[in-house]
Amino acid sequence: MMDANLIHRALANPFRREILAWLKVPGEAFVRGPFDFCHGVPANAIHARSGLSQSTVSVHIAALIEAGLLVATRVGQWTFLSRNEDVIHAFAEQIRLHL
């Protein structure tokens, strides 16, 4: 279930939109490390690229996950993040039809 109000709130922050843009093309936005991008991008890679504190980045990531725009996948000790394309497309369609 998509909550448009949560999505609008999440997208109101420019850094959150930047995270979504980075995750759209992770091969261009992040250096490939000892992992591939099949599960997404490690949360620490987003932190490293941002230059912000880990706690600040975590708050922004949590807001995107709560809105349904990101999916977190645990693999061992790592948390990988990827865009939830189904929710993004449904939200864009809702905007197209109703605004």
PDB file as gemmi writes it, atoms N, CA and C in Angstrom:
CRYST1    1.000    1.000    1.000  90.00  90.00  90.00 P 1                      
ATOM      1  N   MET A   1       0.839  -1.186   0.000  1.00  0.00           N  
ATOM      2  CA  MET A   1       0.000   0.000   0.000  1.00  0.00           C  
ATOM      3  C   MET A   1       0.884   1.250   0.000  1.00  0.00           C  
ATOM      4  N   MET A   2       0.615   2.134  -0.898  1.00  0.00           N  
ATOM      5  CA  MET A   2       1.399   3.353  -1.039  1.00  0.00           C  
ATOM      6  C   MET A   2       0.755   4.476  -0.229  1.00  0.00           C  
ATOM      7  N   ASP A   3       1.552   5.174   0.568  1.00  0.00           N  
ATOM      8  CA  ASP A   3       1.083   6.330   1.331  1.00  0.00           C  
ATOM      9  C   ASP A   3       1.671   7.579   0.677  1.00  0.00           C  
ATOM     10  N   ALA A   4       0.861   8.255  -0.120  1.00  0.00           N  
ATOM     11  CA  ALA A   4       1.338   9.416  -0.884  1.00  0.00           C  
ATOM     12  C   ALA A   4       1.829  10.531   0.028  1.00  0.00           C  
ATOM     13  N   ASN A   5       1.201  10.704   1.190  1.00  0.00           N  
ATOM     14  CA  ASN A   5       1.651  11.760   2.103  1.00  0.00           C  
ATOM     15  C   ASN A   5       3.059  11.489   2.624  1.00  0.00           C  
ATOM     16  N   LEU A   6       3.352  10.236   2.969  1.00  0.00           N  
ATOM     17  CA  LEU A   6       4.713   9.893   3.410  1.00  0.00           C  
ATOM     18  C   LEU A   6       5.719  10.104   2.284  1.00  0.00           C  
ATOM     19  N   ILE A   7       5.320   9.772   1.080  1.00  0.00           N  
ATOM     20  CA  ILE A   7       6.225   9.944  -0.066  1.00  0.00           C  
ATOM     21  C   ILE A   7       6.490  11.430  -0.312  1.00  0.00           C  
ATOM     22  N   HIS A   8       5.445  12.252  -0.280  1.00  0.00           N  
ATOM     23  CA  HIS A   8       5.638  13.698  -0.461  1.00  0.00           C  
ATOM     24  C   HIS A   8       6.580  14.252   0.612  1.00  0.00           C  
ATOM     25  N   ARG A   9       6.381  13.822   1.859  1.00  0.00           N  
ATOM     26  CA  ARG A   9       7.227  14.280   2.960  1.00  0.00           C  
ATOM     27  C   ARG A   9       8.681  13.847   2.737  1.00  0.00           C  
ATOM     28  N   ALA A  10       8.864  12.606   2.315  1.00  0.00           N  
ATOM     29  CA  ALA A  10      10.222  12.108   2.077  1.00  0.00           C  
ATOM     30  C   ALA A  10      10.888  12.857   0.936  1.00  0.00           C  
ATOM     31  N   LEU A  11      10.146  13.132  -0.116  1.00  0.00           N  
ATOM     32  CA  LEU A  11      10.716  13.797  -1.293  1.00  0.00           C  
ATOM     33  C   LEU A  11      10.907  15.300  -1.104  1.00  0.00           C  
ATOM     34  N   ALA A  12      10.384  15.841  -0.014  1.00  0.00           N  
ATOM     35  CA  ALA A  12      10.545  17.272   0.247  1.00  0.00           C  
ATOM     36  C   ALA A  12      11.990  17.632   0.585  1.00  0.00           C  
ATOM     37  N   ASN A  13      12.779  16.635   0.970  1.00  0.00           N  
ATOM     38  CA  ASN A  13      14.167  16.885   1.338  1.00  0.00           C  
ATOM     39  C   ASN A  13      15.079  16.639   0.135  1.00  0.00           C  
ATOM     40  N   PRO A  14      15.903  17.620  -0.233  1.00  0.00           N  
ATOM     41  CA  PRO A  14      16.768  17.457  -1.418  1.00  0.00           C  
ATOM     42  C   PRO A  14      17.786  16.321  -1.288  1.00  0.00           C  
ATOM     43  N   PHE A  15      18.300  16.077  -0.084  1.00  0.00           N  
ATOM     44  CA  PHE A  15      19.265  14.991   0.071  1.00  0.00           C  
ATOM     45  C   PHE A  15      18.607  13.639  -0.189  1.00  0.00           C  
ATOM     46  N   ARG A  16      17.375  13.478   0.210  1.00  0.00           N  
ATOM     47  CA  ARG A  16      16.667  12.219  -0.039  1.00  0.00           C  
ATOM     48  C   ARG A  16      16.447  12.008  -1.530  1.00  0.00           C  
ATOM     49  N   ARG A  17      16.140  13.084  -2.246  1.00  0.00           N  
ATOM     50  CA  ARG A  17      16.002  12.961  -3.701  1.00  0.00           C  
ATOM     51  C   ARG A  17      17.347  12.608  -4.333  1.00  0.00           C  
ATOM     52  N   GLU A  18      18.419  13.136  -3.759  1.00  0.00           N  
ATOM     53  CA  GLU A  18      19.755  12.830  -4.261  1.00  0.00           C  
ATOM     54  C   GLU A  18      20.087  11.347  -4.047  1.00  0.00           C  
ATOM     55  N   ILE A  19      19.730  10.798  -2.894  1.00  0.00           N  
ATOM     56  CA  ILE A  19      19.941   9.378  -2.640  1.00  0.00           C  
ATOM     57  C   ILE A  19      19.216   8.551  -3.696  1.00  0.00           C  
ATOM     58  N   LEU A  20      17.969   8.894  -3.976  1.00  0.00           N  
ATOM     59  CA  LEU A  20      17.201   8.152  -4.987  1.00  0.00           C  
ATOM     60  C   LEU A  20      17.861   8.257  -6.359  1.00  0.00           C  
ATOM     61  N   ALA A  21      18.394   9.424  -6.686  1.00  0.00           N  
ATOM     62  CA  ALA A  21      19.079   9.600  -7.974  1.00  0.00           C  
ATOM     63  C   ALA A  21      20.348   8.750  -8.020  1.00  0.00           C  
ATOM     64  N   TRP A  22      21.108   8.707  -6.926  1.00  0.00           N  
ATOM     65  CA  TRP A  22      22.316   7.875  -6.884  1.00  0.00           C  
ATOM     66  C   TRP A  22      21.964   6.409  -7.086  1.00  0.00           C  
ATOM     67  N   LEU A  23      20.880   5.969  -6.449  1.00  0.00           N  
ATOM     68  CA  LEU A  23      20.509   4.555  -6.526  1.00  0.00           C  
ATOM     69  C   LEU A  23      19.878   4.186  -7.863  1.00  0.00           C  
ATOM     70  N   LYS A  24      19.491   5.175  -8.641  1.00  0.00           N  
ATOM     71  CA  LYS A  24      18.942   4.894  -9.969  1.00  0.00           C  
ATOM     72  C   LYS A  24      20.020   4.329 -10.878  1.00  0.00           C  
ATOM     73  N   VAL A  25      21.229   4.827 -10.737  1.00  0.00           N  
ATOM     74  CA  VAL A  25      22.368   4.356 -11.532  1.00  0.00           C  
ATOM     75  C   VAL A  25      23.559   4.104 -10.597  1.00  0.00           C  
ATOM     76  N   PRO A  26      23.474   3.064  -9.779  1.00  0.00           N  
ATOM     77  CA  PRO A  26      24.519   2.848  -8.769  1.00  0.00           C  
ATOM     78  C   PRO A  26      25.909   2.630  -9.357  1.00  0.00           C  
ATOM     79  N   GLY A  27      25.989   2.059 -10.543  1.00  0.00           N  
ATOM     80  CA  GLY A  27      27.289   1.835 -11.172  1.00  0.00           C  
ATOM     81  C   GLY A  27      28.012   3.120 -11.508  1.00  0.00           C  
ATOM     82  N   GLU A  28      27.260   4.196 -11.706  1.00  0.00           N  
ATOM     83  CA  GLU A  28      27.859   5.497 -11.995  1.00  0.00           C  
ATOM     84  C   GLU A  28      28.098   6.301 -10.719  1.00  0.00           C  
ATOM     85  N   ALA A  29      27.257   6.090  -9.716  1.00  0.00           N  
ATOM     86  CA  ALA A  29      27.315   6.906  -8.502  1.00  0.00           C  
ATOM     87  C   ALA A  29      28.267   6.359  -7.445  1.00  0.00           C  
ATOM     88  N   PHE A  30      28.522   5.050  -7.480  1.00  0.00           N  
ATOM     89  CA  PHE A  30      29.330   4.425  -6.437  1.00  0.00           C  
ATOM     90  C   PHE A  30      30.438   3.584  -7.053  1.00  0.00           C  
ATOM     91  N   VAL A  31      31.561   3.547  -6.359  1.00  0.00           N  
ATOM     92  CA  VAL A  31      32.664   2.703  -6.774  1.00  0.00           C  
ATOM     93  C   VAL A  31      32.320   1.277  -6.380  1.00  0.00           C  
ATOM     94  N   ARG A  32      32.456   0.379  -7.314  1.00  0.00           N  
ATOM     95  CA  ARG A  32      32.168  -1.034  -7.034  1.00  0.00           C  
ATOM     96  C   ARG A  32      33.271  -1.577  -6.135  1.00  0.00           C  
ATOM     97  N   GLY A  33      32.866  -2.089  -4.995  1.00  0.00           N  
ATOM     98  CA  GLY A  33      33.817  -2.644  -4.037  1.00  0.00           C  
ATOM     99  C   GLY A  33      33.821  -4.159  -4.119  1.00  0.00           C  
ATOM    100  N   PRO A  34      33.951  -4.803  -2.972  1.00  0.00           N  
ATOM    101  CA  PRO A  34      33.976  -6.272  -2.952  1.00  0.00           C  
ATOM    102  C   PRO A  34      32.568  -6.860  -3.078  1.00  0.00           C  
ATOM    103  N   PHE A  35      31.646  -6.094  -3.621  1.00  0.00           N  
ATOM    104  CA  PHE A  35      30.253  -6.509  -3.774  1.00  0.00           C  
ATOM    105  C   PHE A  35      29.795  -6.088  -5.155  1.00  0.00           C  
ATOM    106  N   ASP A  36      28.718  -6.688  -5.607  1.00  0.00           N  
ATOM    107  CA  ASP A  36      28.097  -6.169  -6.825  1.00  0.00           C  
ATOM    108  C   ASP A  36      26.798  -5.497  -6.401  1.00  0.00           C  
ATOM    109  N   PHE A  37      26.099  -4.935  -7.325  1.00  0.00           N  
ATOM    110  CA  PHE A  37      24.905  -4.174  -6.990  1.00  0.00           C  
ATOM    111  C   PHE A  37      23.630  -4.999  -7.131  1.00  0.00           C  
ATOM    112  N   CYS A  38      23.739  -6.326  -7.133  1.00  0.00           N  
ATOM    113  CA  CYS A  38      22.549  -7.153  -7.319  1.00  0.00           C  
ATOM    114  C   CYS A  38      21.575  -7.026  -6.141  1.00  0.00           C  
ATOM    115  N   HIS A  39      22.089  -6.733  -4.948  1.00  0.00           N  
ATOM    116  CA  HIS A  39      21.218  -6.542  -3.776  1.00  0.00           C  
ATOM    117  C   HIS A  39      20.973  -5.069  -3.497  1.00  0.00           C  
ATOM    118  N   GLY A  40      21.619  -4.197  -4.213  1.00  0.00           N  
ATOM    119  CA  GLY A  40      21.539  -2.774  -3.968  1.00  0.00           C  
ATOM    120  C   GLY A  40      22.908  -2.235  -3.599  1.00  0.00           C  
ATOM    121  N   VAL A  41      22.907  -1.124  -2.899  1.00  0.00           N  
ATOM    122  CA  VAL A  41      24.138  -0.441  -2.505  1.00  0.00           C  
ATOM    123  C   VAL A  41      24.251  -0.519  -0.987  1.00  0.00           C  
ATOM    124  N   PRO A  42      25.428  -0.827  -0.456  1.00  0.00           N  
ATOM    125  CA  PRO A  42      25.575  -0.855   0.995  1.00  0.00           C  
ATOM    126  C   PRO A  42      25.280   0.526   1.593  1.00  0.00           C  
ATOM    127  N   ALA A  43      24.614   0.524   2.723  1.00  0.00           N  
ATOM    128  CA  ALA A  43      24.263   1.786   3.376  1.00  0.00           C  
ATOM    129  C   ALA A  43      25.505   2.621   3.674  1.00  0.00           C  
ATOM    130  N   ASN A  44      26.617   1.963   4.008  1.00  0.00           N  
ATOM    131  CA  ASN A  44      27.831   2.727   4.320  1.00  0.00           C  
ATOM    132  C   ASN A  44      28.399   3.429   3.082  1.00  0.00           C  
ATOM    133  N   ALA A  45      28.095   2.943   1.890  1.00  0.00           N  
ATOM    134  CA  ALA A  45      28.548   3.622   0.667  1.00  0.00           C  
ATOM    135  C   ALA A  45      27.799   4.941   0.483  1.00  0.00           C  
ATOM    136  N   ILE A  46      26.519   4.946   0.836  1.00  0.00           N  
ATOM    137  CA  ILE A  46      25.733   6.188   0.769  1.00  0.00           C  
ATOM    138  C   ILE A  46      26.290   7.183   1.782  1.00  0.00           C  
ATOM    139  N   HIS A  47      26.575   6.699   2.969  1.00  0.00           N  
ATOM    140  CA  HIS A  47      27.156   7.547   4.002  1.00  0.00           C  
ATOM    141  C   HIS A  47      28.487   8.129   3.522  1.00  0.00           C  
ATOM    142  N   ALA A  48      29.347   7.296   2.968  1.00  0.00           N  
ATOM    143  CA  ALA A  48      30.666   7.750   2.515  1.00  0.00           C  
ATOM    144  C   ALA A  48      30.551   8.805   1.414  1.00  0.00           C  
ATOM    145  N   ARG A  49      29.630   8.609   0.501  1.00  0.00           N  
ATOM    146  CA  ARG A  49      29.494   9.563  -0.605  1.00  0.00           C  
ATOM    147  C   ARG A  49      28.907  10.896  -0.131  1.00  0.00           C  
ATOM    148  N   SER A  50      28.038  10.838   0.865  1.00  0.00           N  
ATOM    149  CA  SER A  50      27.310  12.033   1.284  1.00  0.00           C  
ATOM    150  C   SER A  50      28.176  13.050   2.012  1.00  0.00           C  
ATOM    151  N   GLY A  51      29.150  12.565   2.794  1.00  0.00           N  
ATOM    152  CA  GLY A  51      29.933  13.482   3.609  1.00  0.00           C  
ATOM    153  C   GLY A  51      29.214  13.925   4.870  1.00  0.00           C  
ATOM    154  N   LEU A  52      28.039  13.373   5.130  1.00  0.00           N  
ATOM    155  CA  LEU A  52      27.266  13.702   6.321  1.00  0.00           C  
ATOM    156  C   LEU A  52      27.542  12.662   7.411  1.00  0.00           C  
ATOM    157  N   SER A  53      27.100  12.956   8.613  1.00  0.00           N  
ATOM    158  CA  SER A  53      27.298  12.001   9.705  1.00  0.00           C  
ATOM    159  C   SER A  53      26.437  10.757   9.458  1.00  0.00           C  
ATOM    160  N   GLN A  54      26.882   9.648  10.033  1.00  0.00           N  
ATOM    161  CA  GLN A  54      26.162   8.392   9.859  1.00  0.00           C  
ATOM    162  C   GLN A  54      24.742   8.503  10.416  1.00  0.00           C  
ATOM    163  N   SER A  55      24.574   9.175  11.542  1.00  0.00           N  
ATOM    164  CA  SER A  55      23.240   9.294  12.127  1.00  0.00           C  
ATOM    165  C   SER A  55      22.311  10.119  11.244  1.00  0.00           C  
ATOM    166  N   THR A  56      22.847  11.161  10.618  1.00  0.00           N  
ATOM    167  CA  THR A  56      22.030  11.984   9.714  1.00  0.00           C  
ATOM    168  C   THR A  56      21.597  11.176   8.500  1.00  0.00           C  
ATOM    169  N   VAL A  57      22.531  10.459   7.908  1.00  0.00           N  
ATOM    170  CA  VAL A  57      22.215   9.634   6.746  1.00  0.00           C  
ATOM    171  C   VAL A  57      21.194   8.563   7.125  1.00  0.00           C  
ATOM    172  N   SER A  58      21.352   7.968   8.293  1.00  0.00           N  
ATOM    173  CA  SER A  58      20.417   6.931   8.745  1.00  0.00           C  
ATOM    174  C   SER A  58      18.999   7.462   8.876  1.00  0.00           C  
ATOM    175  N   VAL A  59      18.843   8.680   9.369  1.00  0.00           N  
ATOM    176  CA  VAL A  59      17.516   9.288   9.494  1.00  0.00           C  
ATOM    177  C   VAL A  59      16.891   9.466   8.112  1.00  0.00           C  
ATOM    178  N   HIS A  60      17.670   9.927   7.153  1.00  0.00           N  
ATOM    179  CA  HIS A  60      17.153  10.128   5.801  1.00  0.00           C  
ATOM    180  C   HIS A  60      16.784   8.792   5.146  1.00  0.00           C  
ATOM    181  N   ILE A  61      17.627   7.790   5.319  1.00  0.00           N  
ATOM    182  CA  ILE A  61      17.342   6.468   4.760  1.00  0.00           C  
ATOM    183  C   ILE A  61      16.085   5.887   5.389  1.00  0.00           C  
ATOM    184  N   ALA A  62      15.940   6.051   6.704  1.00  0.00           N  
ATOM    185  CA  ALA A  62      14.753   5.541   7.396  1.00  0.00           C  
ATOM    186  C   ALA A  62      13.480   6.185   6.855  1.00  0.00           C  
ATOM    187  N   ALA A  63      13.529   7.481   6.562  1.00  0.00           N  
ATOM    188  CA  ALA A  63      12.357   8.168   6.008  1.00  0.00           C  
ATOM    189  C   ALA A  63      12.005   7.622   4.627  1.00  0.00           C  
ATOM    190  N   LEU A  64      13.021   7.339   3.803  1.00  0.00           N  
ATOM    191  CA  LEU A  64      12.769   6.787   2.472  1.00  0.00           C  
ATOM    192  C   LEU A  64      12.220   5.364   2.549  1.00  0.00           C  
ATOM    193  N   ILE A  65      12.705   4.590   3.513  1.00  0.00           N  
ATOM    194  CA  ILE A  65      12.191   3.230   3.699  1.00  0.00           C  
ATOM    195  C   ILE A  65      10.755   3.283   4.197  1.00  0.00           C  
ATOM    196  N   GLU A  66      10.490   4.156   5.183  1.00  0.00           N  
ATOM    197  CA  GLU A  66       9.130   4.282   5.718  1.00  0.00           C  
ATOM    198  C   GLU A  66       8.135   4.689   4.630  1.00  0.00           C  
ATOM    199  N   ALA A  67       8.564   5.544   3.721  1.00  0.00           N  
ATOM    200  CA  ALA A  67       7.706   5.983   2.621  1.00  0.00           C  
ATOM    201  C   ALA A  67       7.547   4.906   1.558  1.00  0.00           C  
ATOM    202  N   GLY A  68       8.355   3.859   1.635  1.00  0.00           N  
ATOM    203  CA  GLY A  68       8.277   2.782   0.656  1.00  0.00           C  
ATOM    204  C   GLY A  68       9.112   3.011  -0.581  1.00  0.00           C  
ATOM    205  N   LEU A  69       9.918   4.073  -0.589  1.00  0.00           N  
ATOM    206  CA  LEU A  69      10.715   4.397  -1.767  1.00  0.00           C  
ATOM    207  C   LEU A  69      12.007   3.588  -1.853  1.00  0.00           C  
ATOM    208  N   LEU A  70      12.481   3.095  -0.704  1.00  0.00           N  
ATOM    209  CA  LEU A  70      13.672   2.257  -0.660  1.00  0.00           C  
ATOM    210  C   LEU A  70      13.330   0.921  -0.029  1.00  0.00           C  
ATOM    211  N   VAL A  71      14.088  -0.083  -0.440  1.00  0.00           N  
ATOM    212  CA  VAL A  71      13.983  -1.420   0.149  1.00  0.00           C  
ATOM    213  C   VAL A  71      15.341  -1.750   0.753  1.00  0.00           C  
ATOM    214  N   ALA A  72      15.331  -2.200   2.009  1.00  0.00           N  
ATOM    215  CA  ALA A  72      16.555  -2.616   2.678  1.00  0.00           C  
ATOM    216  C   ALA A  72      16.620  -4.138   2.676  1.00  0.00           C  
ATOM    217  N   THR A  73      17.762  -4.672   2.259  1.00  0.00           N  
ATOM    218  CA  THR A  73      17.974  -6.119   2.216  1.00  0.00           C  
ATOM    219  C   THR A  73      19.210  -6.450   3.048  1.00  0.00           C  
ATOM    220  N   ARG A  74      19.034  -7.318   4.042  1.00  0.00           N  
ATOM    221  CA  ARG A  74      20.163  -7.754   4.855  1.00  0.00           C  
ATOM    222  C   ARG A  74      20.837  -8.950   4.205  1.00  0.00           C  
ATOM    223  N   VAL A  75      22.156  -8.866   4.048  1.00  0.00           N  
ATOM    224  CA  VAL A  75      22.960  -9.976   3.552  1.00  0.00           C  
ATOM    225  C   VAL A  75      24.135 -10.078   4.518  1.00  0.00           C  
ATOM    226  N   GLY A  76      24.078 -11.075   5.381  1.00  0.00           N  
ATOM    227  CA  GLY A  76      25.110 -11.195   6.403  1.00  0.00           C  
ATOM    228  C   GLY A  76      25.077  -9.979   7.300  1.00  0.00           C  
ATOM    229  N   GLN A  77      26.216  -9.349   7.465  1.00  0.00           N  
ATOM    230  CA  GLN A  77      26.299  -8.164   8.320  1.00  0.00           C  
ATOM    231  C   GLN A  77      25.965  -6.869   7.583  1.00  0.00           C  
ATOM    232  N   TRP A  78      25.740  -6.954   6.296  1.00  0.00           N  
ATOM    233  CA  TRP A  78      25.536  -5.758   5.473  1.00  0.00           C  
ATOM    234  C   TRP A  78      24.055  -5.470   5.251  1.00  0.00           C  
ATOM    235  N   THR A  79      23.723  -4.205   5.153  1.00  0.00           N  
ATOM    236  CA  THR A  79      22.391  -3.775   4.731  1.00  0.00           C  
ATOM    237  C   THR A  79      22.550  -3.092   3.380  1.00  0.00           C  
ATOM    238  N   PHE A  80      21.879  -3.647   2.386  1.00  0.00           N  
ATOM    239  CA  PHE A  80      21.912  -3.086   1.041  1.00  0.00           C  
ATOM    240  C   PHE A  80      20.604  -2.346   0.783  1.00  0.00           C  
ATOM    241  N   LEU A  81      20.702  -1.231   0.083  1.00  0.00           N  
ATOM    242  CA  LEU A  81      19.535  -0.412  -0.212  1.00  0.00           C  
ATOM    243  C   LEU A  81      19.325  -0.327  -1.718  1.00  0.00           C  
ATOM    244  N   SER A  82      18.073  -0.427  -2.104  1.00  0.00           N  
ATOM    245  CA  SER A  82      17.724  -0.277  -3.517  1.00  0.00           C  
ATOM    246  C   SER A  82      16.399   0.465  -3.616  1.00  0.00           C  
ATOM    247  N   ARG A  83      16.177   1.036  -4.771  1.00  0.00           N  
ATOM    248  CA  ARG A  83      14.924   1.745  -5.025  1.00  0.00           C  
ATOM    249  C   ARG A  83      13.780   0.752  -5.157  1.00  0.00           C  
ATOM    250  N   ASN A  84      12.626   1.155  -4.672  1.00  0.00           N  
ATOM    251  CA  ASN A  84      11.418   0.362  -4.845  1.00  0.00           C  
ATOM    252  C   ASN A  84      10.723   0.917  -6.090  1.00  0.00           C  
ATOM    253  N   GLU A  85      11.092   0.380  -7.231  1.00  0.00           N  
ATOM    254  CA  GLU A  85      10.598   0.916  -8.503  1.00  0.00           C  
ATOM    255  C   GLU A  85       9.079   0.817  -8.627  1.00  0.00           C  
ATOM    256  N   ASP A  86       8.469  -0.222  -8.058  1.00  0.00           N  
ATOM    257  CA  ASP A  86       7.010  -0.351  -8.132  1.00  0.00           C  
ATOM    258  C   ASP A  86       6.322   0.828  -7.458  1.00  0.00           C  
ATOM    259  N   VAL A  87       6.785   1.198  -6.274  1.00  0.00           N  
ATOM    260  CA  VAL A  87       6.184   2.328  -5.553  1.00  0.00           C  
ATOM    261  C   VAL A  87       6.481   3.636  -6.273  1.00  0.00           C  
ATOM    262  N   ILE A  88       7.697   3.795  -6.758  1.00  0.00           N  
ATOM    263  CA  ILE A  88       8.059   5.030  -7.468  1.00  0.00           C  
ATOM    264  C   ILE A  88       7.184   5.207  -8.702  1.00  0.00           C  
ATOM    265  N   HIS A  89       6.988   4.130  -9.462  1.00  0.00           N  
ATOM    266  CA  HIS A  89       6.162   4.218 -10.667  1.00  0.00           C  
ATOM    267  C   HIS A  89       4.691   4.456 -10.318  1.00  0.00           C  
ATOM    268  N   ALA A  90       4.200   3.803  -9.278  1.00  0.00           N  
ATOM    269  CA  ALA A  90       2.805   4.003  -8.861  1.00  0.00           C  
ATOM    270  C   ALA A  90       2.588   5.440  -8.397  1.00  0.00           C  
ATOM    271  N   PHE A  91       3.541   5.991  -7.670  1.00  0.00           N  
ATOM    272  CA  PHE A  91       3.428   7.369  -7.206  1.00  0.00           C  
ATOM    273  C   PHE A  91       3.457   8.338  -8.391  1.00  0.00           C  
ATOM    274  N   ALA A  92       4.368   8.124  -9.314  1.00  0.00           N  
ATOM    275  CA  ALA A  92       4.447   8.982 -10.499  1.00  0.00           C  
ATOM    276  C   ALA A  92       3.148   8.917 -11.312  1.00  0.00           C  
ATOM    277  N   GLU A  93       2.578   7.733 -11.409  1.00  0.00           N  
ATOM    278  CA  GLU A  93       1.310   7.581 -12.137  1.00  0.00           C  
ATOM    279  C   GLU A  93       0.183   8.302 -11.408  1.00  0.00           C  
ATOM    280  N   GLN A  94       0.174   8.209 -10.092  1.00  0.00           N  
ATOM    281  CA  GLN A  94      -0.848   8.907  -9.315  1.00  0.00           C  
ATOM    282  C   GLN A  94      -0.730  10.421  -9.515  1.00  0.00           C  
ATOM    283  N   ILE A  95       0.476  10.912  -9.518  1.00  0.00           N  
ATOM    284  CA  ILE A  95       0.700  12.350  -9.764  1.00  0.00           C  
ATOM    285  C   ILE A  95       0.223  12.717 -11.156  1.00  0.00           C  
ATOM    286  N   ARG A  96       0.563  11.898 -12.134  1.00  0.00           N  
ATOM    287  CA  ARG A  96       0.173  12.170 -13.521  1.00  0.00           C  
ATOM    288  C   ARG A  96      -1.345  12.213 -13.676  1.00  0.00           C  
ATOM    289  N   LEU A  97      -2.040  11.311 -13.005  1.00  0.00           N  
ATOM    290  CA  LEU A  97      -3.480  11.225 -13.164  1.00  0.00           C  
ATOM    291  C   LEU A  97      -4.257  12.239 -12.352  1.00  0.00           C  
ATOM    292  N   HIS A  98      -3.727  12.607 -11.191  1.00  0.00           N  
ATOM    293  CA  HIS A  98      -4.545  13.386 -10.259  1.00  0.00           C  
ATOM    294  C   HIS A  98      -4.085  14.819 -10.043  1.00  0.00           C  
ATOM    295  N   LEU A  99      -2.936  15.193 -10.520  1.00  0.00           N  
ATOM    296  CA  LEU A  99      -2.498  16.592 -10.344  1.00  0.00           C  
ATOM    297  C   LEU A  99      -2.367  17.278 -11.675  1.00  0.00           C  
TER     298      LEU A  99                                                      
END                                                                             
